[in-house]
Amino acid sequence: MSRGQALVPACAAAAALSLLLPWALAFDPQVWIIWGHGAAHGALDTEDGPTWKPLTVLATTLLAPFGAAAEPLWLLVARTGGLLALAGAYALAARLGGRLAGAVAALAMLLSPWWLLNTALGNSEGLLAASILWAVVAHLAGRPRVVLALAACAGLLRPEVWPFIGLYALWLRRPEGLLAIAVIGAGWLLPDMLGEDGLFAASEIARKGASPGSAQLEAVPGLAVLWDFAVQLTVPVLLAAAVALVRPGRTILALGVAAVAYVAIVALSAQGGFAGNPRYLVPAAALGCVLAGVGIARAGRFAAPAAAVLAVVLVITQAAHVRRDVDGLGWRADMRRNLDALVARAGGVEALERCGPVHSGYYWRALVAGRLGVRMAGIDDPPRGPGVLLRSPPLADAPLQPGRVPPGYERLASEPGWELWATCPLV
């Protein structure tokens, strides 16, 4: 088996080993699990969820027959994608600037603000970055079909990459390009066409509201996107990437132009009312890491010292961020386990269902719906009658939500971070 053939199994094995540690899912992946279960049983309900991502829902639909194991299995897929993104950054930068460039690119991505948390929590950014970077590697190796397959995967994860896929298909002038575009179009539009919310439901959901930290919430969203890009890439890596763009070759120039154009698309979208979440900038940040590796390698006999300095600066500047991410991962994993323990103490899911509708706070509504197998839409509405209320903090050490408990509810059980209130005895 060649090194390339062994790469995916090796990354999958490392991802599997990571599941021996406490784990948790972010909001979006938790919803994708719910949607996959619904799709597998012919009862897909996307109300009150995030924007539709065809590739993730296809994967979770295939995982639905595994029941509760679908959650760690999706994490296995997502974390494998994150590790393949690191490998892709190394492979592309090494092809363009040598092994030192590859090592710098991989390190820059590893210590970036987006990689650890998003990969560990099962978000799709690792898969997205891996698809894009390996598509570029495949293009340089003269394998257009592989490029289109990976481009289709990326296009089924983020709409901002569509213009680049369209331009590549136009340049390639092959039937496979039209097939890739058709697959992307069907994946995004067909579910909405068949649903109750209409053809442009995904676009409308994306405009409804932004999560904390999104550019949409700033006074000038477009400018906020530019700042977010510098943060996601980090200033030292951005400066190293700029060095690569001084008198670049054709490939380096193309990567630089693509990264800038992508950031501009996200900025214009945010200015037009879309969220502009920092996670959306990952494709450009991934290319920036590659360019940074090439920029360091261009220092000639000073390349190794420059790489060492960059590594030290990144470790120092990102240490606190990494520590917060690790602590956050541990807290989320505790919240997941403690919810399971609380439900078990209360007599199990069946006991809660007998008492009436289950309600929870806004932040953990996907986790509660997923673990209890209840409908997510309306779960965070104020209780109006008999039922169960699960209270929890949106952040560590924050007050429990919802803050007010309706009359008639009694506190029956608690676990660290959780309280269970109900209008009837459960056990």
ZAMAR-96377 format. One record per residue (C-alpha): x, y, z; residue in three letters. Coordinates in Angstrom, 3 decimals, always signed. Example, Ala and Ser with C-alpha at 12.3 -4.5 7.8 and 13.67 -1.06 7.14 Angstrom:
2
{rec {+12.300,-4.500,+7.800},"Ala"},
{rec {+13.670,-1.060,+7.140},"Ser"},
END
This chain:
427
{rec {+0.000,+0.000,+0.000},"Met"},
{rec {+1.365,+3.429,-0.997},"Ser"},
{rec {+1.576,+6.376,+1.373},"Arg"},
{rec {-1.379,+8.022,-0.360},"Gly"},
{rec {-3.535,+4.902,-0.051},"Gln"},
{rec {-2.648,+4.562,+3.627},"Ala"},
{rec {-3.458,+8.199,+4.455},"Leu"},
{rec {-7.240,+7.919,+4.825},"Val"},
{rec {-7.134,+4.752,+7.000},"Pro"},
{rec {-4.404,+6.314,+9.139},"Ala"},
{rec {-6.432,+9.490,+9.686},"Cys"},
{rec {-9.550,+7.426,+10.405},"Ala"},
{rec {-7.650,+5.331,+12.946},"Ala"},
{rec {-6.363,+8.456,+14.700},"Ala"},
{rec {-9.886,+9.909,+14.704},"Ala"},
{rec {-11.231,+6.679,+16.197},"Ala"},
{rec {-8.630,+6.764,+18.963},"Leu"},
{rec {-9.655,+10.340,+19.778},"Ser"},
{rec {-13.144,+9.057,+20.626},"Leu"},
{rec {-11.678,+7.304,+23.664},"Leu"},
{rec {-11.554,+10.794,+25.197},"Leu"},
{rec {-14.735,+12.592,+26.338},"Pro"},
{rec {-16.583,+13.945,+23.309},"Trp"},
{rec {-19.534,+16.108,+22.352},"Ala"},
{rec {-21.244,+17.474,+19.267},"Leu"},
{rec {-21.734,+21.109,+18.323},"Ala"},
{rec {-25.261,+22.365,+17.612},"Phe"},
{rec {-25.183,+21.877,+13.828},"Asp"},
{rec {-23.882,+18.266,+13.879},"Pro"},
{rec {-26.401,+17.373,+16.577},"Gln"},
{rec {-29.159,+18.639,+14.280},"Val"},
{rec {-27.690,+16.771,+11.293},"Trp"},
{rec {-27.991,+13.559,+13.312},"Ile"},
{rec {-31.653,+14.354,+14.003},"Ile"},
{rec {-32.276,+15.173,+10.339},"Trp"},
{rec {-30.509,+12.009,+9.205},"Gly"},
{rec {-32.696,+9.925,+11.493},"His"},
{rec {-35.788,+11.677,+10.176},"Gly"},
{rec {-34.738,+11.276,+6.548},"Ala"},
{rec {-34.033,+7.561,+7.038},"Ala"},
{rec {-37.548,+7.101,+8.427},"His"},
{rec {-39.303,+9.291,+5.873},"Gly"},
{rec {-40.059,+12.021,+8.418},"Ala"},
{rec {-37.499,+14.772,+7.757},"Leu"},
{rec {-38.351,+17.950,+9.694},"Asp"},
{rec {-35.912,+20.847,+9.222},"Thr"},
{rec {-37.892,+23.460,+11.159},"Glu"},
{rec {-35.880,+25.492,+13.686},"Asp"},
{rec {-32.592,+24.044,+12.472},"Gly"},
{rec {-29.464,+25.491,+10.860},"Pro"},
{rec {-28.945,+25.974,+7.148},"Thr"},
{rec {-29.225,+22.799,+5.090},"Trp"},
{rec {-25.929,+21.101,+4.163},"Lys"},
{rec {-26.577,+18.250,+1.720},"Pro"},
{rec {-23.383,+16.257,+2.238},"Leu"},
{rec {-23.656,+16.159,+6.019},"Thr"},
{rec {-27.304,+15.112,+5.970},"Val"},
{rec {-26.560,+12.415,+3.384},"Leu"},
{rec {-23.851,+11.051,+5.673},"Ala"},
{rec {-26.011,+11.124,+8.814},"Thr"},
{rec {-28.878,+9.483,+6.906},"Thr"},
{rec {-26.560,+6.597,+6.062},"Leu"},
{rec {-25.527,+6.449,+9.724},"Leu"},
{rec {-29.103,+6.527,+11.059},"Ala"},
{rec {-29.507,+2.703,+11.181},"Pro"},
{rec {-26.774,+2.621,+13.836},"Phe"},
{rec {-29.070,+4.395,+16.319},"Gly"},
{rec {-27.285,+6.144,+19.183},"Ala"},
{rec {-23.931,+5.153,+17.662},"Ala"},
{rec {-24.603,+7.602,+14.804},"Ala"},
{rec {-23.258,+10.440,+16.976},"Glu"},
{rec {-19.734,+9.043,+17.532},"Pro"},
{rec {-19.705,+7.644,+13.996},"Leu"},
{rec {-20.338,+11.122,+12.585},"Trp"},
{rec {-17.559,+12.443,+14.811},"Leu"},
{rec {-15.317,+9.769,+13.321},"Leu"},
{rec {-16.126,+11.094,+9.828},"Val"},
{rec {-15.722,+14.768,+10.767},"Ala"},
{rec {-12.487,+14.264,+12.700},"Arg"},
{rec {-11.055,+12.185,+9.882},"Thr"},
{rec {-11.831,+15.132,+7.623},"Gly"},
{rec {-10.023,+17.509,+9.955},"Gly"},
{rec {-6.916,+15.315,+9.963},"Leu"},
{rec {-7.048,+14.994,+6.185},"Leu"},
{rec {-7.145,+18.794,+6.023},"Ala"},
{rec {-3.867,+18.939,+7.947},"Leu"},
{rec {-2.408,+16.337,+5.604},"Ala"},
{rec {-3.708,+18.279,+2.594},"Gly"},
{rec {-2.087,+21.495,+3.822},"Ala"},
{rec {+1.208,+19.645,+4.181},"Tyr"},
{rec {+0.940,+17.897,+0.800},"Ala"},
{rec {+0.055,+21.021,-1.183},"Leu"},
{rec {+2.607,+23.291,+0.501},"Ala"},
{rec {+5.309,+20.622,+0.204},"Ala"},
{rec {+4.584,+20.273,-3.509},"Arg"},
{rec {+4.925,+24.036,-3.964},"Leu"},
{rec {+7.777,+24.804,-1.580},"Gly"},
{rec {+9.310,+21.668,-0.107},"Gly"},
{rec {+8.898,+19.718,+3.128},"Arg"},
{rec {+9.581,+22.683,+5.388},"Leu"},
{rec {+6.785,+24.587,+3.674},"Ala"},
{rec {+4.495,+21.611,+4.232},"Gly"},
{rec {+5.351,+21.397,+7.927},"Ala"},
{rec {+4.741,+25.121,+8.418},"Val"},
{rec {+1.391,+24.935,+6.603},"Ala"},
{rec {+0.203,+22.014,+8.717},"Ala"},
{rec {+1.341,+23.677,+11.952},"Leu"},
{rec {-0.349,+26.947,+10.985},"Ala"},
{rec {-3.619,+25.092,+10.452},"Met"},
{rec {-3.256,+22.990,+13.598},"Leu"},
{rec {-2.871,+26.103,+15.774},"Leu"},
{rec {-5.418,+28.219,+13.912},"Ser"},
{rec {-8.470,+29.377,+15.900},"Pro"},
{rec {-10.860,+27.243,+13.824},"Trp"},
{rec {-9.246,+23.819,+13.476},"Trp"},
{rec {-9.318,+22.196,+16.929},"Leu"},
{rec {-12.771,+23.185,+18.135},"Leu"},
{rec {-14.585,+22.661,+14.847},"Asn"},
{rec {-12.894,+19.349,+14.159},"Thr"},
{rec {-13.403,+18.027,+17.673},"Ala"},
{rec {-17.082,+19.028,+17.823},"Leu"},
{rec {-17.957,+17.471,+14.471},"Gly"},
{rec {-18.498,+20.582,+12.387},"Asn"},
{rec {-17.942,+20.225,+8.646},"Ser"},
{rec {-15.068,+22.700,+8.261},"Glu"},
{rec {-12.388,+20.012,+8.383},"Gly"},
{rec {-14.102,+18.066,+5.599},"Leu"},
{rec {-14.497,+21.282,+3.609},"Leu"},
{rec {-10.840,+22.267,+3.922},"Ala"},
{rec {-9.710,+18.723,+3.104},"Ala"},
{rec {-11.884,+18.623,-0.027},"Ser"},
{rec {-10.511,+21.929,-1.311},"Ile"},
{rec {-6.838,+21.298,-0.562},"Leu"},
{rec {-6.801,+17.787,-1.994},"Trp"},
{rec {-8.720,+19.050,-5.036},"Ala"},
{rec {-5.857,+21.468,-5.711},"Val"},
{rec {-3.329,+18.668,-5.210},"Val"},
{rec {-5.287,+16.504,-7.663},"Ala"},
{rec {-5.380,+19.326,-10.205},"His"},
{rec {-1.609,+19.754,-10.030},"Leu"},
{rec {-1.290,+15.989,-10.493},"Ala"},
{rec {-3.439,+16.119,-13.642},"Gly"},
{rec {-6.453,+14.221,-12.251},"Arg"},
{rec {-9.502,+16.321,-13.217},"Pro"},
{rec {-12.091,+13.689,-12.288},"Arg"},
{rec {-10.779,+13.557,-8.744},"Val"},
{rec {-10.815,+17.359,-8.684},"Val"},
{rec {-14.470,+17.445,-9.699},"Leu"},
{rec {-15.461,+14.770,-7.183},"Ala"},
{rec {-13.775,+16.654,-4.346},"Leu"},
{rec {-15.129,+19.965,-5.643},"Ala"},
{rec {-18.630,+18.504,-5.588},"Ala"},
{rec {-18.117,+17.527,-1.940},"Cys"},
{rec {-17.003,+21.067,-1.126},"Ala"},
{rec {-19.938,+22.500,-3.075},"Gly"},
{rec {-22.337,+20.358,-1.041},"Leu"},
{rec {-20.935,+21.913,+2.136},"Leu"},
{rec {-20.660,+25.658,+1.350},"Arg"},
{rec {-22.339,+27.741,-1.355},"Pro"},
{rec {-19.490,+30.274,-1.464},"Glu"},
{rec {-17.353,+27.787,-3.387},"Val"},
{rec {-19.853,+27.474,-6.235},"Trp"},
{rec {-18.354,+30.243,-8.420},"Pro"},
{rec {-14.940,+28.552,-8.324},"Phe"},
{rec {-16.424,+25.170,-9.248},"Ile"},
{rec {-18.354,+26.749,-12.105},"Gly"},
{rec {-15.248,+28.466,-13.462},"Leu"},
{rec {-13.230,+25.245,-13.228},"Tyr"},
{rec {-15.936,+23.259,-15.000},"Ala"},
{rec {-16.111,+25.937,-17.720},"Leu"},
{rec {-12.319,+25.849,-18.146},"Trp"},
{rec {-12.257,+22.055,-18.180},"Leu"},
{rec {-15.062,+21.672,-20.743},"Arg"},
{rec {-15.825,+18.070,-19.840},"Arg"},
{rec {-19.183,+16.345,-19.204},"Pro"},
{rec {-18.045,+15.499,-15.680},"Glu"},
{rec {-18.055,+19.217,-14.879},"Gly"},
{rec {-21.736,+19.502,-15.740},"Leu"},
{rec {-22.419,+16.384,-13.668},"Leu"},
{rec {-20.687,+17.899,-10.644},"Ala"},
{rec {-22.727,+21.099,-10.991},"Ile"},
{rec {-25.940,+19.067,-11.368},"Ala"},
{rec {-25.167,+17.070,-8.210},"Val"},
{rec {-24.519,+20.247,-6.236},"Ile"},
{rec {-27.704,+21.871,-7.516},"Gly"},
{rec {-29.823,+18.837,-6.740},"Ala"},
{rec {-28.338,+18.477,-3.270},"Gly"},
{rec {-29.160,+22.049,-2.279},"Trp"},
{rec {-32.402,+22.705,-4.127},"Leu"},
{rec {-34.267,+19.392,-4.397},"Leu"},
{rec {-35.010,+18.937,-0.662},"Pro"},
{rec {-36.395,+22.491,-0.446},"Asp"},
{rec {-38.435,+22.026,-3.637},"Met"},
{rec {-40.031,+18.924,-2.147},"Leu"},
{rec {-40.522,+20.496,+1.286},"Gly"},
{rec {-43.179,+22.841,+2.576},"Glu"},
{rec {-40.949,+25.926,+2.893},"Asp"},
{rec {-40.242,+26.420,-0.813},"Gly"},
{rec {-37.280,+26.540,-3.166},"Leu"},
{rec {-35.252,+29.168,-1.300},"Phe"},
{rec {-35.792,+27.922,+2.256},"Ala"},
{rec {-32.054,+27.471,+2.911},"Ala"},
{rec {-31.338,+31.057,+1.865},"Ser"},
{rec {-34.123,+32.368,+4.073},"Glu"},
{rec {-32.854,+30.384,+7.082},"Ile"},
{rec {-29.340,+31.735,+6.527},"Ala"},
{rec {-30.716,+35.282,+6.748},"Arg"},
{rec {-32.890,+34.754,+9.826},"Lys"},
{rec {-30.305,+35.221,+12.523},"Gly"},
{rec {-26.624,+34.984,+13.243},"Ala"},
{rec {-24.837,+33.199,+16.056},"Ser"},
{rec {-22.706,+35.241,+18.459},"Pro"},
{rec {-19.487,+36.423,+16.839},"Gly"},
{rec {-20.909,+36.581,+13.316},"Ser"},
{rec {-20.125,+39.585,+11.124},"Ala"},
{rec {-23.839,+40.242,+10.561},"Gln"},
{rec {-24.060,+41.556,+14.126},"Leu"},
{rec {-21.413,+44.249,+13.541},"Glu"},
{rec {-21.965,+47.810,+12.324},"Ala"},
{rec {-20.236,+47.130,+8.974},"Val"},
{rec {-20.448,+43.355,+8.367},"Pro"},
{rec {-18.186,+43.403,+5.306},"Gly"},
{rec {-15.312,+44.969,+7.215},"Leu"},
{rec {-15.910,+42.603,+10.122},"Ala"},
{rec {-15.390,+39.679,+7.735},"Val"},
{rec {-11.972,+41.035,+6.759},"Leu"},
{rec {-10.957,+41.241,+10.414},"Trp"},
{rec {-12.334,+37.757,+11.071},"Asp"},
{rec {-10.185,+36.410,+8.248},"Phe"},
{rec {-7.046,+37.875,+9.817},"Ala"},
{rec {-8.066,+36.317,+13.154},"Val"},
{rec {-8.821,+32.900,+11.645},"Gln"},
{rec {-5.522,+32.850,+9.768},"Leu"},
{rec {-3.615,+34.696,+12.571},"Thr"},
{rec {-1.510,+37.769,+11.862},"Val"},
{rec {+1.899,+35.969,+11.803},"Pro"},
{rec {+0.599,+33.444,+9.271},"Val"},
{rec {-0.999,+36.224,+7.227},"Leu"},
{rec {+2.344,+38.022,+7.006},"Leu"},
{rec {+4.115,+34.826,+5.960},"Ala"},
{rec {+1.454,+34.233,+3.305},"Ala"},
{rec {+1.993,+37.764,+1.983},"Ala"},
{rec {+5.673,+36.927,+1.410},"Val"},
{rec {+4.646,+34.085,-0.898},"Ala"},
{rec {+2.698,+36.562,-3.041},"Leu"},
{rec {+5.767,+38.698,-3.739},"Val"},
{rec {+6.706,+37.809,-7.325},"Arg"},
{rec {+4.673,+34.569,-7.262},"Pro"},
{rec {+4.471,+31.889,-9.887},"Gly"},
{rec {+1.225,+31.063,-11.646},"Arg"},
{rec {+0.019,+28.479,-9.130},"Thr"},
{rec {+0.845,+30.595,-6.080},"Ile"},
{rec {-0.843,+33.591,-7.662},"Leu"},
{rec {-3.949,+31.543,-8.444},"Ala"},
{rec {-4.179,+30.358,-4.837},"Leu"},
{rec {-3.771,+33.903,-3.546},"Gly"},
{rec {-6.404,+35.292,-5.898},"Val"},
{rec {-8.791,+32.469,-4.977},"Ala"},
{rec {-8.355,+33.148,-1.248},"Ala"},
{rec {-8.933,+36.895,-1.660},"Val"},
{rec {-11.936,+36.330,-3.934},"Ala"},
{rec {-13.459,+33.888,-1.461},"Tyr"},
{rec {-13.101,+36.357,+1.417},"Val"},
{rec {-14.705,+39.025,-0.786},"Ala"},
{rec {-17.679,+36.732,-1.474},"Ile"},
{rec {-18.221,+36.137,+2.255},"Val"},
{rec {-17.836,+39.867,+2.977},"Ala"},
{rec {-20.369,+40.855,+0.312},"Leu"},
{rec {-22.767,+38.157,+1.521},"Ser"},
{rec {-22.512,+39.424,+5.096},"Ala"},
{rec {-23.078,+42.965,+3.923},"Gln"},
{rec {-26.156,+41.683,+2.094},"Gly"},
{rec {-27.716,+40.174,+5.201},"Gly"},
{rec {-26.168,+36.716,+5.582},"Phe"},
{rec {-24.504,+35.676,+8.826},"Ala"},
{rec {-20.837,+35.895,+7.885},"Gly"},
{rec {-19.829,+33.445,+10.604},"Asn"},
{rec {-16.021,+33.210,+10.979},"Pro"},
{rec {-16.269,+29.494,+10.164},"Arg"},
{rec {-17.321,+30.401,+6.627},"Tyr"},
{rec {-13.794,+31.698,+5.991},"Leu"},
{rec {-12.101,+28.334,+6.492},"Val"},
{rec {-11.468,+27.634,+2.757},"Pro"},
{rec {-9.547,+30.911,+2.389},"Ala"},
{rec {-7.763,+30.338,+5.698},"Ala"},
{rec {-6.701,+26.859,+4.565},"Ala"},
{rec {-5.188,+28.293,+1.389},"Leu"},
{rec {-3.553,+31.007,+3.504},"Gly"},
{rec {-1.800,+28.349,+5.592},"Cys"},
{rec {-0.384,+26.808,+2.419},"Val"},
{rec {+0.829,+30.186,+1.190},"Leu"},
{rec {+2.417,+30.856,+4.578},"Ala"},
{rec {+4.417,+27.645,+4.307},"Gly"},
{rec {+5.620,+28.648,+0.855},"Val"},
{rec {+6.454,+32.153,+2.100},"Gly"},
{rec {+8.627,+30.789,+4.905},"Ile"},
{rec {+10.378,+28.393,+2.514},"Ala"},
{rec {+11.329,+31.324,+0.297},"Arg"},
{rec {+13.586,+32.694,+3.011},"Ala"},
{rec {+16.396,+30.534,+1.619},"Gly"},
{rec {+19.086,+29.731,+4.188},"Arg"},
{rec {+17.021,+31.613,+6.782},"Phe"},
{rec {+13.962,+29.426,+6.151},"Ala"},
{rec {+14.541,+27.045,+9.066},"Ala"},
{rec {+15.097,+29.845,+11.627},"Pro"},
{rec {+12.076,+31.708,+10.217},"Ala"},
{rec {+9.948,+28.570,+10.580},"Ala"},
{rec {+11.129,+28.140,+14.173},"Ala"},
{rec {+10.292,+31.760,+14.993},"Val"},
{rec {+6.847,+31.430,+13.441},"Leu"},
{rec {+6.215,+28.213,+15.378},"Ala"},
{rec {+7.201,+29.853,+18.683},"Val"},
{rec {+5.057,+32.912,+17.973},"Val"},
{rec {+2.059,+30.742,+17.108},"Leu"},
{rec {+2.435,+28.613,+20.222},"Val"},
{rec {+2.676,+31.694,+22.445},"Ile"},
{rec {-0.171,+33.625,+20.822},"Thr"},
{rec {-2.532,+30.660,+20.456},"Gln"},
{rec {-1.843,+28.847,+23.750},"Ala"},
{rec {-4.646,+30.563,+25.658},"Ala"},
{rec {-7.058,+29.986,+22.781},"His"},
{rec {-6.205,+26.281,+22.586},"Val"},
{rec {-6.551,+25.966,+26.360},"Arg"},
{rec {-10.034,+27.555,+26.221},"Arg"},
{rec {-11.023,+25.191,+23.425},"Asp"},
{rec {-9.869,+22.152,+25.383},"Val"},
{rec {-11.724,+23.340,+28.491},"Asp"},
{rec {-14.818,+24.029,+26.397},"Gly"},
{rec {-14.691,+20.558,+24.898},"Leu"},
{rec {-14.469,+19.021,+28.346},"Gly"},
{rec {-17.415,+21.078,+29.606},"Trp"},
{rec {-19.594,+20.135,+26.636},"Arg"},
{rec {-18.738,+16.463,+27.093},"Ala"},
{rec {-19.675,+16.712,+30.783},"Asp"},
{rec {-22.979,+18.354,+29.873},"Met"},
{rec {-23.805,+15.513,+27.481},"Arg"},
{rec {-22.964,+12.809,+29.994},"Arg"},
{rec {-24.765,+14.591,+32.829},"Asn"},
{rec {-27.921,+14.940,+30.746},"Leu"},
{rec {-27.901,+11.197,+30.109},"Asp"},
{rec {-27.430,+10.573,+33.827},"Ala"},
{rec {-30.273,+12.958,+34.688},"Leu"},
{rec {-32.701,+11.286,+32.294},"Val"},
{rec {-31.745,+7.863,+33.674},"Ala"},
{rec {-32.354,+9.050,+37.267},"Arg"},
{rec {-35.781,+10.319,+36.241},"Ala"},
{rec {-36.836,+6.908,+34.933},"Gly"},
{rec {-35.734,+7.173,+31.321},"Gly"},
{rec {-37.152,+8.759,+28.212},"Val"},
{rec {-40.451,+6.863,+28.519},"Glu"},
{rec {-41.142,+8.373,+31.948},"Ala"},
{rec {-40.597,+11.883,+30.596},"Leu"},
{rec {-42.899,+11.240,+27.633},"Glu"},
{rec {-45.688,+10.049,+29.935},"Arg"},
{rec {-45.540,+13.314,+31.864},"Cys"},
{rec {-46.023,+15.542,+28.813},"Gly"},
{rec {-44.048,+17.685,+26.363},"Pro"},
{rec {-40.354,+18.242,+27.079},"Val"},
{rec {-39.003,+21.812,+27.133},"His"},
{rec {-35.473,+23.143,+27.538},"Ser"},
{rec {-33.405,+26.282,+27.157},"Gly"},
{rec {-32.475,+27.601,+23.713},"Tyr"},
{rec {-28.759,+26.728,+23.781},"Tyr"},
{rec {-29.089,+22.988,+24.408},"Trp"},
{rec {-32.303,+22.381,+22.461},"Arg"},
{rec {-30.594,+20.213,+19.823},"Ala"},
{rec {-28.853,+18.045,+22.420},"Leu"},
{rec {-32.069,+17.576,+24.408},"Val"},
{rec {-34.101,+16.797,+21.292},"Ala"},
{rec {-31.483,+14.379,+20.011},"Gly"},
{rec {-30.929,+12.503,+23.254},"Arg"},
{rec {-34.642,+12.279,+24.088},"Leu"},
{rec {-35.900,+11.673,+20.559},"Gly"},
{rec {-38.377,+14.565,+20.610},"Val"},
{rec {-39.157,+17.248,+18.021},"Arg"},
{rec {-36.745,+20.190,+18.239},"Met"},
{rec {-39.088,+22.887,+16.915},"Ala"},
{rec {-40.748,+24.625,+19.863},"Gly"},
{rec {-38.741,+22.767,+22.503},"Ile"},
{rec {-37.451,+26.090,+23.872},"Asp"},
{rec {-40.912,+27.692,+23.980},"Asp"},
{rec {-42.188,+28.544,+27.489},"Pro"},
{rec {-44.145,+25.578,+28.924},"Pro"},
{rec {-47.900,+26.209,+28.872},"Arg"},
{rec {-49.188,+23.101,+30.588},"Gly"},
{rec {-48.211,+19.746,+32.069},"Pro"},
{rec {-44.818,+18.478,+31.072},"Gly"},
{rec {-41.079,+18.410,+31.761},"Val"},
{rec {-38.603,+21.291,+31.873},"Leu"},
{rec {-34.833,+20.802,+31.626},"Leu"},
{rec {-32.792,+23.790,+32.789},"Arg"},
{rec {-29.105,+24.281,+31.964},"Ser"},
{rec {-26.546,+27.082,+31.490},"Pro"},
{rec {-25.634,+28.274,+27.975},"Pro"},
{rec {-22.050,+28.782,+29.154},"Leu"},
{rec {-19.998,+27.421,+32.027},"Ala"},
{rec {-20.863,+29.280,+35.258},"Asp"},
{rec {-23.759,+31.109,+33.548},"Ala"},
{rec {-27.276,+31.150,+35.085},"Pro"},
{rec {-29.588,+28.277,+34.248},"Leu"},
{rec {-31.956,+28.760,+31.321},"Gln"},
{rec {-34.844,+29.242,+31.123},"Pro"},
{rec {-34.602,+31.607,+34.046},"Gly"},
{rec {-38.246,+31.390,+35.104},"Arg"},
{rec {-40.000,+28.155,+36.083},"Val"},
{rec {-43.786,+28.183,+35.499},"Pro"},
{rec {-46.145,+27.515,+38.416},"Pro"},
{rec {-46.964,+23.874,+38.977},"Gly"},
{rec {-43.486,+22.570,+38.165},"Tyr"},
{rec {-41.407,+20.902,+40.878},"Glu"},
{rec {-37.692,+20.169,+40.830},"Arg"},
{rec {-37.386,+16.386,+40.830},"Leu"},
{rec {-33.743,+15.703,+39.985},"Ala"},
{rec {-30.453,+17.391,+39.202},"Ser"},
{rec {-26.978,+16.661,+37.877},"Glu"},
{rec {-24.067,+19.104,+37.516},"Pro"},
{rec {-25.236,+21.705,+35.000},"Gly"},
{rec {-28.804,+20.358,+34.784},"Trp"},
{rec {-32.084,+20.549,+36.667},"Glu"},
{rec {-35.209,+18.552,+35.846},"Leu"},
{rec {-38.570,+20.084,+36.697},"Trp"},
{rec {-41.921,+18.395,+36.032},"Ala"},
{rec {-45.623,+18.652,+36.814},"Thr"},
{rec {-45.967,+14.954,+37.710},"Cys"},
{rec {-43.919,+12.328,+39.533},"Pro"},
{rec {-41.639,+10.437,+37.151},"Leu"},
{rec {-40.386,+7.446,+39.140},"Val"},
END
